[in-house]
Amino acid sequence: MVMKEVGILYHPLKEAARTLSKNLEAFLSTKGLIVWLCSAWEWEKAKTQANGADLILSIGGDGTILRAAQVAVPTATPITGINLGKFGFMTELTINEVKRKLPALLAGEGWFDERCLLEVELPSVSVEAESPRRFYALNDAVVARGAAVRLIHVEVSINGTRLTTYRADGVAMSTATGSTGYALAAGGPILHPRVGAFLLVPISPHLGSTYPIVLSPDDTAHLHLTSTIPAVLSIDGHINLTLSTGATVTVKHSSKTVRFLRIHPETSFYGSLEQRLKAER
C-alpha cells in the first residue's frame, strides 16, 4: 500500500526531536504526502487527527512510542519509531537512517511487528456514567502507593478466584513487550514480545507471596485496593489516576493490538536483547 498521510509525534522537551519533526514535515511534503505534527504529550489531541493517517512516526524514545500507541490503538495505524532516547527497544530507525530508509517504508516495503495490549478497566466515577473507564497498555498497568511512604494492600483474584493479598509498594501487570521495563526491575522474567501471556509482578512485597506469575491470554485479573491510604493506577507510566479504598482494577488481554512498521530485517530477539542490556550497563 502506497501511503498518503503521515502523522509525526515528537518529544516536546528534546530540541533534536522538534528539529527533526520539522525537517521530516518538509521532506514528506515534497513527496506529495499530507503531514501533520503534534507533541507526543498531547496525544489526546493527536487522536482527533489520526483517523486518516497511514503511518505515525514517533520521534523520541520508548516513552514517546508509549504515547504514540494511545493514538494508534483506535484506528490500528502502524507506528515507526525514530530513536533519540537511550533504550530504544521498540524504535526502528536512528536519526541518521531516517531519510535513507523512510522512502522504502512509504512505498509499502517493510514488515509488521504486532504487539499485544492489556485492556484495563476502572468503575465509572459517577452514577450517570454507566460504562467503566477503559484504557490500553502497551507496556504495563501498575497499582502503586501514592505520596505516602507506606505499603498498600492489594487483593488479587484471577478469573474470580482469590489468589492473595499483597502488602507491597504495588503490583505491576505487564505485557510481554513491557517485560523488559518496570516489571524486569521489579524482579519479573523477560518474555518474548510475541508471547500472548502477561505478567503479574509484586513490587517490593513485604513477606507473603513474592514471586511473579505468568498469566495466560485468557485470564482476567482483578486488583482490589483494600488499604485505607490512596494509591495510583499508572498506565504505561504517563496516564496516572488516583485510586481510593475499595477501588477494583480489572486487567485482561485485549483484542486490540499495536502494529510497528519495520524496515530492518528481523533479527534474533535474544541476541538483540543481550546487546541492548549490555549497552545500558
C-alpha positions in Angstrom: 0.0 0.0 0.0 1.4 3.4 -1.0 0.9 5.9 1.8 -0.8 9.3 1.5 -0.9 10.7 5.0 1.7 10.6 7.8 1.4 11.9 11.4 4.5 12.9 13.4 4.6 12.7 17.1 7.7 14.2 18.7 9.2 14.5 22.2 8.4 18.2 23.1 11.3 18.5 25.6 14.0 17.4 23.1 15.2 20.1 20.7 16.6 17.4 18.4 13.1 15.9 18.2 11.4 19.2 17.3 14.0 20.0 14.7 13.8 16.5 13.1 10.0 16.7 13.0 10.1 20.0 11.1 12.7 18.6 8.7 10.6 15.4 8.1 7.5 17.5 7.6 9.2 19.4 4.8 10.7 16.2 3.3 7.5 14.3 3.3 5.6 17.2 1.9 7.9 17.2 -1.2 6.8 13.6 -1.7 3.2 14.8 -2.0 2.1 13.4 1.4 -0.3 15.0 3.8 1.6 15.6 7.0 0.6 16.7 10.5 2.7 17.3 13.6 1.8 17.0 17.3 3.6 16.9 20.6 3.5 13.3 22.0 2.5 14.8 25.3 -0.8 16.0 23.6 -1.7 12.5 22.4 -5.4 13.1 23.1 -5.3 16.0 20.6 -3.4 13.8 18.1 -6.2 11.2 18.3 -8.5 13.6 16.5 -6.0 13.9 13.6 -5.1 10.2 13.3 -8.1 8.8 11.7 -6.8 9.2 8.1 -3.1 8.5 8.8 -1.4 5.6 7.1 1.6 5.8 9.4 2.7 7.5 12.7 6.3 8.5 13.1 7.3 8.6 16.7 10.4 10.8 17.4 12.0 10.3 20.8 12.5 7.1 22.6 10.3 4.2 24.0 8.4 6.7 26.2 7.3 8.6 23.1 6.2 5.4 21.5 4.0 4.5 24.5 2.2 7.8 23.9 2.0 7.1 20.2 0.4 3.8 21.0 -2.5 5.6 22.6 -3.1 7.5 19.4 -2.7 4.4 17.2 -4.9 2.0 19.0 -8.4 3.2 17.9 -7.5 3.2 14.2 -4.8 0.4 14.2 -2.4 2.9 12.5 1.1 1.4 12.3 4.0 3.2 14.1 7.6 3.6 13.2 9.9 4.8 15.9 12.9 7.1 15.4 15.2 6.7 18.4 16.6 9.8 20.2 16.4 8.1 23.6 18.6 5.6 25.5 16.8 2.2 25.4 15.0 2.2 22.1 13.7 -1.4 22.5 10.7 -0.5 20.3 12.2 2.1 17.9 13.3 1.1 14.4 15.4 3.9 12.9 18.3 6.0 14.1 18.3 9.7 13.3 21.0 9.0 10.7 18.9 6.4 8.9 15.6 8.3 8.6 15.8 9.9 5.2 17.6 6.9 3.7 15.2 4.2 5.0 11.9 6.2 5.1 11.2 6.2 1.3 11.1 2.4 1.3 8.5 2.4 4.1 6.4 4.9 2.3 6.5 2.8 -0.8 4.9 -0.1 1.0 8.0 -2.1 1.9 8.8 -3.3 5.4 7.0 -5.8 7.7 4.6 -5.6 10.6 5.6 -6.4 14.1 2.3 -6.9 16.0 2.3 -6.5 19.8 -0.3 -7.4 22.4 -2.1 -4.9 24.7 -3.6 -5.0 28.1 -7.2 -3.8 28.5 -7.6 -2.0 31.8 -11.0 -1.1 33.3 -12.0 1.1 36.2 -15.5 1.5 37.5 -17.2 4.7 36.5 -16.6 7.8 38.6 -20.3 8.7 38.6 -23.7 7.1 38.6 -24.6 8.9 35.3 -21.6 7.3 33.5 -22.7 3.7 33.3 -19.7 2.3 31.3 -16.4 1.6 33.0 -13.4 3.7 32.1 -11.2 1.7 29.7 -7.5 2.1 28.9 -5.0 0.2 26.9 -1.4 -0.5 28.0 1.4 -1.5 25.6 3.9 -1.9 28.5 2.2 -2.1 31.8 -0.6 -1.2 34.2 0.7 -0.6 37.8 -1.3 -0.2 41.0 1.2 1.5 43.4 1.4 3.6 46.5 1.0 7.3 46.1 2.7 10.1 48.0 2.5 8.3 51.4 5.6 6.2 52.1 3.5 3.2 53.3 2.7 -0.2 51.9 -0.6 -0.7 50.2 -2.8 -3.8 50.4 -4.0 -5.2 47.0 -6.2 -8.2 47.0 -5.7 -10.1 43.7 -8.1 -12.5 42.1 -7.6 -14.4 38.9 -10.7 -15.5 36.9 -12.8 -14.9 40.0 -10.7 -17.0 42.3 -8.8 -15.2 45.1 -5.0 -15.5 44.7 -3.6 -13.5 47.6 -3.4 -10.0 49.2 -0.1 -8.3 48.6 1.3 -5.9 51.2 3.7 -4.1 48.9 4.7 -0.9 47.2 2.4 -2.1 44.4 1.5 -4.7 41.8 2.5 -4.5 38.1 0.6 -6.1 35.3 2.9 -6.3 32.3 2.7 -7.3 28.6 5.5 -9.3 27.0 6.6 -6.0 25.4 6.8 -4.4 28.9 8.6 -7.3 30.5 11.9 -5.6 29.7 10.8 -2.5 31.6 9.4 -1.8 35.1 8.4 -5.5 35.5 12.0 -6.6 35.0 13.3 -4.1 37.5 10.7 -5.4 40.0 12.0 -9.0 39.5 9.9 -10.3 36.7 11.0 -12.6 33.9 11.7 -11.5 30.3 9.1 -12.7 27.8 9.5 -12.8 24.0 7.5 -9.8 22.7 5.2 -12.0 20.6 4.1 -14.2 23.6 0.4 -13.6 24.3 0.9 -14.2 28.0 1.1 -11.3 30.5 2.8 -10.9 33.9 1.7 -10.2 37.5 4.7 -8.9 39.4 4.5 -7.7 43.1 6.7 -4.6 43.7 8.8 -4.8 46.9 6.3 -7.1 48.7 6.5 -7.4 52.5 6.6 -11.1 53.4 4.0 -13.4 51.9 3.9 -14.1 48.1 7.0 -12.5 46.4 7.1 -14.4 43.1 6.0 -13.1 39.7 3.3 -15.1 37.9 2.8 -15.6 34.1 -0.8 -15.4 33.2 -2.4 -16.9 30.1 -4.1 -14.7 27.4 -7.5 -16.0 28.6 -7.0 -14.9 32.2 -8.6 -11.9 33.8 -7.1 -10.3 36.9 -8.9 -8.1 39.5 -6.8 -5.9 41.7 -8.8 -4.7 44.7 -7.4 -1.9 46.9 -8.2 -2.7 50.5 -5.8 -0.4 52.3 -7.0 3.0 53.7 -4.4 5.2 52.0 -4.9 6.3 48.4 -3.0 4.6 45.6 -2.3 5.3 42.0 -3.1 3.5 38.8 -0.4 4.2 36.2 -0.9 3.1 32.5 2.4 3.0 30.6 3.8 5.5 33.0 2.0 8.5 31.7 -1.7 8.0 32.4 -2.0 8.3 36.2 -5.2 8.1 38.1 -5.9 8.2 41.9 -7.4 5.1 43.4 -9.5 5.3 46.6 -10.0 2.5 49.1 -12.3 -0.2 47.6 -11.4 0.5 44.0 -11.1 -2.5 41.8 -8.9 -2.5 38.6 -9.7 -5.2 36.0 -6.9 -6.2 33.7 -7.1 -8.6 30.8 -5.6 -9.4 27.4 -7.0 -7.0 24.8 -8.4 -8.0 21.4 -6.7 -4.8 20.0 -3.0 -4.7 19.1 -0.4 -2.2 18.2 1.5 -2.7 14.9 5.0 -1.5 14.3 6.1 -1.0 10.7 9.7 -2.0 10.4 12.3 -2.0 7.6 15.3 -3.7 9.1 15.4 -7.5 8.6 14.0 -9.4 11.6 16.9 -10.5 13.9 17.0 -12.7 16.9 15.2 -11.1 19.8 17.6 -12.8 22.2 20.8 -11.5 20.5 19.4 -8.0 20.3 18.2 -8.1 23.9 21.6 -9.0 25.2 23.2 -6.2 23.1 20.8 -3.6 24.4 21.0 -4.7 28.0 24.8 -4.6 27.8 24.7 -1.1 26.3 22.8 0.1 29.4 25.3 -1.3 32.0 
